Structures are given as C-alpha cells and as structure tokens.
C-alpha cells in the first residue's frame, strides 16, 4: 500500500503541470467572469429553493391558457393567454399588472378548405396533448400541443405586426393526416387519450387508435329516406342531405348516441359490438315545443351526456330537449327568450348537487339553464306539455357590448379553485375570456329574469372568422428540469466574448 500511495502522488504531480498550463492559457477576463457569475447562479438556486419550500410562489404565477381556433380562412391559430392572479381575484382592477397578455404560439395552414371542428385529448401525466382538426377537404390533421407555459425572455423577441408577441415552441408540431372518410368531417372527440372518434357526411363514425393512428373500426349509419323535402345546402344536384351531425359517448364508453342530417330521430350504438342498438324517433309534439315546425328539418344538431351519464340533451336549431337514459323519454324543454339560434352546449361541473347546462346563442350570449329538477324527476307520461328549464343566468350579450354570435366556447377550470374561465369565440374573430364563479350562478336561484354574470378579463381580435375553438390550462413543465431563461443568454454572451478575445490574441501574434 505505501508503494501504491507513492505512485498515485507521482501521477498527480505529473498531471498537475498540464492542468495549470491549460488554465493559464485561458484569458484572465474569462476566469474573472466565471468567478463572479458563480455567486449569482448560487443565489438563483437558493431563491428557487426558498420558493419551493414556501410553496406560495406558484400561487402568484399567472394562469396560462392555451387557446386554439379554426377559421374559414383554413388557418389553425394557437395563442396563449396569461391572466395575472390580480385579475382573477379582483376583476375591477385596471392596473397594468392585472392586464391579460397574449402570445402567439403557432399558426398552421392546416387544410385546403375551412376548418369545421377540432378536438383536444384529455390531460395526462405527459407534457403534451393531441390536437385533431377536421375540414371539408375530407382530412383529419393531427398535432401535438405542449402543455408547458411559455418562457418569457427565453430568446430574442421576434418582430410582429400583431398586437401580441410571438413565443414559439418546438413541441407544437404536425404528426400527419388521416384519410378515414370520403366526405367533410363534422365532429371529432377524444373519449380517452388512446382513442379518437370522428364522424363525417358519409354517414360513418370512425374509431382510430392514437398509438399508431390506424382505423380500428367504422360504424355505418343507414341512408336517410327521401320524403319530398328540399335538399340541404351541402347536398349536390340530385343528391339528398346526409351525414352525422353529432355524436355523444357515454362516460362508461360502452354506449354512443348519434344524430344525423335528414333524420327526425337519434340512434343508439353498442360500442362493445359496434352495432346499432336502437332508434328513437322524435315526436311531433316535442318538436313543436322546441320550434321545429312543419317545414323545419326536425333533425338533431347537438347531443351530449351529463357528467353522471344519467341524462342526455339533444339540441335543435332553436331549442333543446332533456332525455332520461333509463327509458329515453323526454323530461323537459330548453328554450331561449327571445328565441334565437343555438350553437354550442356544455355541462358545467356540478356543485352542491346542481346540474347546469351552458348554451351559446346567435345574439352573443352564453345562457345557463338549471336542469337539476328535470334530471331528478321521472319523465312525464304525456309529452304534450313538457316543463321548461329555467334560465338562471347569462354571460355576454348587449349588456356586455357583445352582439356577434358565439360560435364556440370552452370552460377552463382554474387549478386549486372552484372558479372557472370561459373562453368564447365569435364569428367576427373576437376571443374573449370571462371569469365566472359557481357562487355567482347559485346566487341567481329563484330570480325570474336571467342575471348578468361573468367578468371580462381579456379579449383578442384574431382577424379571422372563427368556426371552432379549444382551450385548456397549461400546467406542464419544460421537460424534467426547470429552464432558467437567463442561462441561455449568459452562455451566448460568454461565447461571443471568448470568440472576440481569441480573435484579438491571434491579431497580436
């Protein structure tokens, strides 16, 4: 052992002159910069660790929401809205610190014709989500969207003529196109991350697997019968209007309901076998109560299940009907005052046993209907006089200086809070963000006139005629490690100074 120790000392002594020579060859200025930068980096590490120990820094961070819009201009536009916590806590504040800022993340020339629908995959543990878009060009485009909030000052600001900045992310990229249909795509849905359901005007519903994007099966609906009715806008000369308008998947993912063009009925499908399980024809009395007269199409345009899967709603052009899942009988009717065209329907998260259905309208409002009583009571035996669900609140409209139709909207739940942010998209290109609390809706119970609720926290003019919208709260991270936006800038500055010093040394020689 003494001999081994002496040998190790001789090797260290032999290697020391070369290491000192290598260190001496470096400029003194660089060594000085590195010695002064080390305490700063240590301070950053200490600051981040203290924030993580306190646990209050995350509550002060702004809420980042990723918004994706499709338009008639064949463009898929993605941008992030950063809402400060001051704006979420105090909506009446007009300070610059409480102003919502927007940043463009991607802009894809997605399709050869207008984008008709889009869908986002449910949240998972990964930092990405799938985005699927459908168009009249018979294609389904698939993308990956990052769930990590944009990093400010991570790179040099790109010049832009728009009012929002640009913050690109390499994780937002295209995965390709799916050609599972022969006609225009009408509806897309991710019931789970591993499955994508798509419907089209060829009367088929395709089921794709997201692992390799292969078509697992296809459900074919029968052709509607010609009964002396006029052809639709999408039907060619000599053809009849056909296609799946919408479909809804039960929370158990074993049943599915669909409504089609040219049919006064809805179809029940067994997803375990992929076959038809039944057909329910809409009664004439029910159609009259929702404004579908003798010369109307009488077809269902929207359909969706509630959170528990015990009831479902079928939306028509100017009204909707609540059905029970047990006997599939109508329970109540949803009508607007004044009567207007309906576009998007979505259930809110039930709080305190109350079931609220939100509906967007042609006159720029989002209406909230209380369907708790209709969902709890059994269906009446006589469908000639169905009860009408009460409209308890409204958002937007003339009271909020919103007159354009709300084509689509999305409800984003604020993390660690019961409040929510409703993102609305109008056909004139305006995207608005409204803060809404369940307590505001609950306070309107018993009022005969709908109460105006919601506070506007941000708005953006996209300049496109929006057809569809998707949004989610960005809660992911940039990989497994946190990225310090100042590290990249400091490294680039050090490299530039080293290159300049090397050039000056070569000139002196």
C-alpha positions in Angstrom: 0.0 0.0 0.0 2.8 2.6 0.6 4.1 1.9 -2.9 0.6 2.5 -4.4 0.3 5.8 -2.5 3.6 7.0 -3.8 2.7 6.0 -7.3 -0.6 7.9 -7.1 1.2 11.0 -5.8 3.7 10.9 -8.7 0.8 10.6 -11.2 -1.0 13.6 -9.7 2.2 15.6 -9.7 2.8 14.7 -13.4 -0.8 15.7 -14.3 -0.7 19.0 -12.4 1.6 21.0 -14.7 -0.5 20.2 -17.8 -3.7 21.3 -15.9 -2.1 24.5 -14.8 -0.7 25.1 -18.3 -4.2 24.7 -19.7 -5.7 27.0 -17.1 -3.0 29.6 -17.7 -3.6 29.6 -21.5 -7.2 30.9 -20.9 -7.7 34.7 -20.8 -7.8 36.3 -17.4 -11.1 38.1 -18.2 -12.9 34.9 -18.8 -11.7 33.5 -15.5 -12.9 36.6 -13.7 -16.3 36.4 -15.3 -16.8 32.8 -14.3 -15.7 33.5 -10.7 -18.2 36.5 -10.5 -21.0 34.6 -12.1 -20.8 31.7 -9.7 -22.3 33.5 -6.7 -25.1 34.8 -8.9 -26.1 31.3 -10.0 -25.9 30.1 -6.4 -28.2 32.9 -5.5 -30.6 31.8 -8.1 -30.6 28.3 -6.9 -31.1 29.5 -3.3 -34.0 31.7 -4.4 -35.7 28.9 -6.3 -35.3 26.5 -3.4 -36.7 29.0 -0.9 -39.8 29.5 -3.2 -40.3 25.8 -3.4 -40.1 25.5 0.4 -42.6 28.3 1.0 -45.0 26.9 -1.7 -46.5 30.4 -2.2 -44.7 31.3 -5.4 -46.8 29.1 -7.6 -50.0 30.8 -6.4 -48.5 34.2 -7.5 -47.8 32.9 -11.0 -50.2 34.0 -13.8 -52.7 31.5 -15.2 -51.7 30.4 -18.7 -54.4 29.2 -21.0 -53.6 27.7 -24.4 -56.3 28.6 -27.0 -56.6 27.0 -30.4 -59.0 28.4 -33.1 -60.0 27.2 -36.5 -61.4 29.5 -39.1 -62.9 29.8 -42.6 -59.5 31.0 -43.8 -58.2 27.4 -43.5 -55.8 28.6 -40.7 -55.2 26.9 -37.3 -54.2 29.7 -34.9 -52.8 28.9 -31.4 -52.0 31.5 -28.8 -51.6 31.6 -25.0 -53.4 34.0 -22.7 -51.5 34.9 -19.5 -54.0 36.0 -16.8 -52.5 37.6 -13.7 -53.7 36.5 -10.3 -54.8 40.0 -9.6 -57.3 39.9 -12.4 -58.7 36.6 -11.2 -59.0 37.9 -7.6 -60.1 41.4 -8.3 -61.8 41.9 -11.7 -62.3 45.7 -11.2 -58.5 46.4 -11.1 -57.3 48.4 -14.1 -53.6 48.3 -13.3 -51.0 47.2 -15.9 -50.1 44.3 -13.6 -53.6 42.9 -13.9 -53.8 43.1 -17.7 -54.1 39.8 -19.6 -51.3 39.4 -22.2 -51.4 37.3 -25.3 -48.6 35.5 -27.1 -48.9 33.6 -30.4 -47.5 30.0 -30.2 -48.2 28.6 -33.7 -50.0 29.4 -37.0 -50.6 26.5 -39.3 -52.0 26.4 -42.8 -54.0 23.4 -41.8 -56.4 22.5 -44.6 -57.4 23.2 -48.1 -60.8 24.4 -47.0 -62.4 25.8 -43.9 -61.7 24.2 -40.5 -65.0 22.8 -39.3 -64.2 21.1 -36.0 -61.3 20.3 -33.6 -60.8 18.2 -30.5 -58.1 18.1 -27.7 -57.1 14.9 -26.0 -57.8 14.7 -22.2 -55.0 15.7 -19.8 -52.4 13.1 -18.8 -49.1 12.9 -16.9 -47.1 13.8 -20.1 -46.4 17.4 -21.1 -48.2 17.1 -24.5 -51.7 16.8 -25.8 -53.1 15.6 -29.1 -55.0 18.1 -31.3 -57.2 16.8 -34.1 -58.8 19.1 -36.7 -61.4 18.3 -39.4 -62.3 20.1 -42.5 -64.4 19.9 -45.7 -61.3 18.5 -47.5 -62.0 15.1 -46.0 -58.8 15.1 -44.0 -58.1 14.9 -40.3 -54.9 16.6 -39.2 -53.2 15.5 -36.0 -50.8 17.7 -34.0 -49.0 17.6 -30.6 -49.5 20.6 -28.4 -47.3 21.4 -25.4 -48.9 22.0 -22.0 -45.9 24.0 -20.6 -46.4 27.7 -20.3 -44.3 29.9 -22.5 -41.0 31.1 -21.0 -40.6 34.9 -21.1 -37.2 36.3 -22.2 -36.0 32.9 -23.2 -34.9 34.1 -26.6 -34.9 37.3 -28.6 -38.3 38.8 -29.3 -39.4 38.2 -32.9 -40.8 41.2 -34.8 -44.6 41.1 -35.2 -47.2 43.3 -36.8 -49.9 42.0 -34.5 -50.7 43.3 -31.0 -49.4 40.1 -29.3 -45.9 38.8 -29.1 -44.6 35.6 -30.6 -43.5 32.6 -28.4 -42.8 29.6 -30.5 -42.5 26.1 -29.0 -40.8 23.2 -31.0 -43.2 20.7 -29.2 -46.1 22.2 -31.2 -45.8 20.2 -34.5 -47.8 18.3 -37.0 -48.0 14.5 -37.0 -49.7 14.0 -40.3 -53.2 13.5 -41.8 -55.8 10.7 -41.5 -57.9 9.7 -44.6 -60.6 7.7 -42.9 -63.6 9.4 -44.5 -64.8 10.3 -48.0 -66.6 13.5 -47.2 -66.4 16.5 -45.0 -65.6 15.9 -41.3 -68.4 17.0 -38.9 -67.3 16.0 -35.4 -64.2 14.9 -33.5 -63.9 13.6 -30.0 -61.2 12.1 -27.7 -63.1 10.0 -25.1 -59.7 8.9 -23.9 -56.1 9.5 -24.9 -55.9 6.2 -26.7 -59.0 6.7 -29.0 -60.2 9.2 -31.5 -63.8 9.2 -32.7 -64.6 11.1 -36.0 -67.8 11.5 -38.0 -68.4 12.8 -41.5 -71.0 13.5 -44.1 -70.5 10.0 -45.5 -72.7 8.7 -42.6 -69.8 6.9 -40.9 -68.2 7.2 -37.5 -64.5 6.0 -37.5 -62.6 4.9 -34.4 -58.8 5.4 -34.6 -56.0 4.4 -32.2 -53.7 7.2 -31.2 -50.7 4.8 -30.7 -50.2 4.3 -34.5 -53.2 6.2 -35.9 -54.8 3.2 -37.5 -58.5 2.9 -38.0 -59.8 0.2 -35.6 -63.4 0.1 -36.9 -66.0 2.1 -38.7 -69.7 2.4 -37.8 -72.0 2.9 -40.8 -75.4 4.7 -40.4 -78.1 4.0 -42.9 -79.0 6.4 -45.7 -81.9 8.7 -44.9 -85.1 8.3 -46.9 -86.3 10.8 -49.4 -89.7 12.2 -48.2 -90.3 15.1 -50.5 -88.1 17.5 -48.5 -85.8 20.0 -50.1 -82.1 19.2 -50.4 -79.7 20.8 -47.9 -77.0 23.3 -48.6 -74.3 20.6 -48.7 -76.2 18.3 -51.0 -75.2 18.2 -54.6 -77.6 18.1 -57.6 -79.8 15.1 -57.4 -78.4 14.1 -54.0 -80.1 14.1 -50.6 -78.5 15.7 -47.5 -76.9 13.0 -45.3 -74.2 12.8 -42.6 -73.6 12.6 -38.9 -74.3 15.9 -37.3 -73.0 15.0 -33.8 -72.4 12.0 -31.5 -72.0 11.6 -27.7 -70.2 8.8 -25.9 -71.4 7.6 -22.5 -69.0 8.1 -19.6 -68.7 4.3 -19.4 -67.5 4.3 -23.1 -69.9 1.4 -23.9 -72.7 3.3 -25.5 -72.9 6.1 -28.1 -75.7 8.3 -29.4 -75.7 10.0 -32.8 -78.0 12.4 -34.7 -77.8 12.7 -38.4 -78.8 15.1 -41.2 -82.2 14.5 -42.8 -83.5 12.3 -39.9 -86.0 13.1 -37.2 -84.5 10.6 -34.9 -81.4 9.6 -32.9 -79.6 6.3 -33.0 -78.1 4.2 -30.1 -74.9 2.2 -30.8 -73.3 -0.5 -28.7 -69.6 0.2 -28.7 -68.7 -3.2 -27.4 -70.0 -4.8 -30.6 -70.0 -1.8 -33.0 -73.7 -2.4 -34.0 -76.9 -0.5 -33.8 -78.8 -0.9 -30.5 -81.9 1.1 -31.3 -83.6 4.1 -32.9 -85.7 6.7 -31.2 -87.9 8.9 -33.3 -88.7 12.4 -32.1 -92.4 13.0 -31.5 -94.1 15.8 -33.3 -95.3 17.4 -30.0 -91.8 17.6 -28.8 -90.5 19.1 -32.0 -93.2 21.8 -31.9 -92.2 22.8 -28.4 -88.6 23.5 -29.4 -89.6 25.5 -32.5 -89.3 22.7 -35.1 -92.4 23.4 -37.2 -93.9 21.5 -40.1 -91.5 22.9 -42.7 -88.4 22.5 -40.5 -85.9 19.7 -40.8 -86.6 18.3 -37.3 -83.0 16.9 -37.1 -80.9 16.9 -34.1 -77.8 19.1 -34.4 -76.1 18.6 -31.0 -76.2 15.8 -28.4 -74.3 15.3 -25.2 -74.4 13.3 -21.9 -74.3 14.9 -18.5 -71.4 14.2 -16.1 -73.0 11.2 -14.4 -74.3 9.8 -17.7 -77.9 9.5 -16.4 -79.4 12.1 -18.8 -78.6 13.5 -22.2 -79.6 16.6 -24.1 -80.5 16.8 -27.8 -80.1 20.2 -29.3 -82.1 21.5 -32.2 -81.8 24.8 -34.2 -83.7 26.9 -31.7 -84.1 24.7 -28.6 -83.1 21.5 -26.8 -84.8 18.6 -25.0 -83.6 16.7 -21.9 -84.0 12.9 -22.0 -83.5 10.2 -19.4 -81.1 7.4 -20.1 -83.4 4.7 -18.4 -86.4 5.0 -20.7 -85.2 7.6 -23.2 -88.3 9.6 -22.7 -88.3 13.5 -22.9 -88.2 15.2 -19.5 -88.0 18.9 -20.1 -87.5 21.5 -22.8 -84.9 24.2 -23.0 -85.9 27.4 -24.8 -84.3 30.9 -25.1 -86.0 34.2 -24.5 -86.0 35.9 -27.0 -85.9 32.9 -29.4 -82.6 32.6 -31.1 -80.4 30.0 -32.8 -78.2 27.8 -30.5 -74.7 26.7 -31.3 -72.6 25.0 -28.6 -73.8 23.2 -25.5 -71.7 22.0 -22.5 -72.4 20.9 -18.9 -70.6 22.7 -16.1 -69.1 20.8 -13.2 -71.9 20.0 -10.8 -71.6 21.8 -7.4 -73.8 21.2 -4.4 -76.0 18.8 -6.4 -76.9 21.3 -9.1 -76.6 20.4 -12.8 -76.2 23.5 -15.0 -76.2 23.4 -18.8 -74.4 26.3 -20.7 -75.5 27.2 -24.2 -74.1 29.7 -26.6 -76.6 31.7 -28.8 -76.7 33.7 -32.0 -77.1 37.0 -30.2 -73.8 36.9 -28.4 -74.9 35.3 -25.1 -73.9 32.2 -23.1 -77.0 31.1 -21.3 -77.1 28.9 -18.1 -80.0 26.6 -17.5 -80.8 24.7 -14.3 -81.7 21.1 -15.3 -81.4 19.7 -11.8 -85.1 19.3 -11.3 -85.7 17.8 -14.8 -82.8 15.3 -14.2 -84.1 14.2 -10.8 -87.8 13.8 -11.6 -89.1 11.0 -13.8 -90.2 11.7 -17.3 -93.9 12.7 -17.6 -96.2 10.2 -19.3 -97.7 12.9 -21.5 -95.2 14.7 -23.7 -97.7 17.4 -24.9 -96.8 19.7 -22.0 -93.2 19.3 -21.0 -91.8 21.5 -18.3 -89.4 24.3 -19.4 -86.0 24.6 -17.7 -85.3 27.9 -16.1 -82.6 30.2 -17.5 -80.9 31.4 -14.3 -78.0 33.5 -15.7 -76.4 34.8 -18.8 -73.0 35.9 -19.9 -72.2 38.5 -22.6 -75.0 39.9 -24.8 -75.9 43.5 -25.2 -75.3 44.2 -21.6 -71.6 43.4 -22.1 -71.5 45.0 -25.6 -71.3 41.7 -27.3 -73.6 41.4 -30.3 -71.9 38.8 -32.7 -72.9 35.2 -32.4 -70.8 33.0 -30.2 -69.9 30.1 -32.5 -68.0 28.1 -29.9 -66.8 28.3 -26.3 -64.8 26.3 -23.7 -64.9 26.1 -19.9 -61.4 26.0 -18.3 -61.3 25.2 -14.6 -58.8 27.3 -12.6 -56.4 25.0 -10.7 -56.8 24.8 -6.9 -60.0 26.9 -7.2 -63.7 26.5 -7.8 -63.8 29.4 -10.2 -63.6 29.0 -13.9 -62.6 30.9 -17.1 -65.0 30.7 -20.0 -63.3 31.3 -23.4 -65.8 32.4 -26.1 -65.1 32.7 -29.8 -67.3 34.9 -32.1 -67.6 34.7 -35.9 -66.2 38.2 -36.2 -62.8 36.9 -34.9 -63.0 38.1 -31.3 -61.9 35.8 -28.5 -62.9 36.8 -25.0 -62.0 35.4 -21.6 -64.6 35.7 -18.8 -64.0 34.9 -15.1 -67.0 33.1 -13.5 -67.6 31.6 -10.1 -70.2 29.0 -9.2 -71.3 31.2 -6.3 -72.5 33.8 -8.8 -74.7 31.3 -10.6 -76.0 29.9 -7.3 -77.0 33.4 -6.2 -79.4 33.8 -9.1 -81.6 30.9 -7.9 -85.3 32.0 -7.7 -85.0 35.0 -10.0 -87.5 35.2 -12.8 -85.1 37.2 -15.1 -81.6 35.9 -16.0 -78.9 37.7 -14.1 -75.8 39.0 -15.8 -72.8 37.2 -14.6 -69.1 36.9 -15.5 -66.3 39.5 -15.6 -64.3 40.1 -18.8 -60.6 39.6 -18.1 -59.2 39.7 -21.6 -60.0 40.0 -25.3 -58.1 39.4 -28.5 -59.0 40.2 -32.2 -57.7 37.3 -34.3 -58.7 38.8 -37.6 -60.2 35.5 -38.8 -63.8 34.2 -39.0 -63.7 31.6 -36.3 -65.6 28.4 -36.7 -64.3 26.2 -33.8 -62.3 26.6 -30.6 -60.4 24.6 -28.0 -58.7 25.7 -24.8 -57.0 24.2 -21.7 -55.0 25.4 -18.7 -51.2 25.0 -19.2 -49.9 23.1 -16.2 -47.0 21.2 -17.7 -43.2 21.7 -17.4 -40.4 22.0 -20.0 -39.1 18.5 -19.7 -37.9 17.0 -16.4 -35.8 20.0 -15.4 -36.7 23.6 -14.9 -35.3 26.0 -17.5 -33.7 29.3 -16.4 -34.4 31.9 -19.1 -31.2 33.8 -18.2 -28.8 30.9 -18.6 -29.1 30.8 -22.4 -28.5 34.5 -22.7 -25.5 34.3 -20.4 -23.9 31.4 -22.2 -24.3 33.2 -25.6 -22.7 36.3 -24.2 -19.7 34.3 -22.8 -19.2 32.5 -26.1 -19.2 35.8 -28.0 -16.7 37.4 -25.6 -14.4 34.3 -25.9 -14.5 34.5 -29.7 -13.6 38.2 -29.6 -10.7 37.6 -27.3 -9.4 34.7 -29.4 -9.5 36.9 -32.5 -7.6 39.7 -30.6 -5.0 37.2 -29.4 -4.4 36.0 -33.0 -4.1 39.5 -34.3 -1.4 40.3 -31.6 0.6 37.2 -32.6 
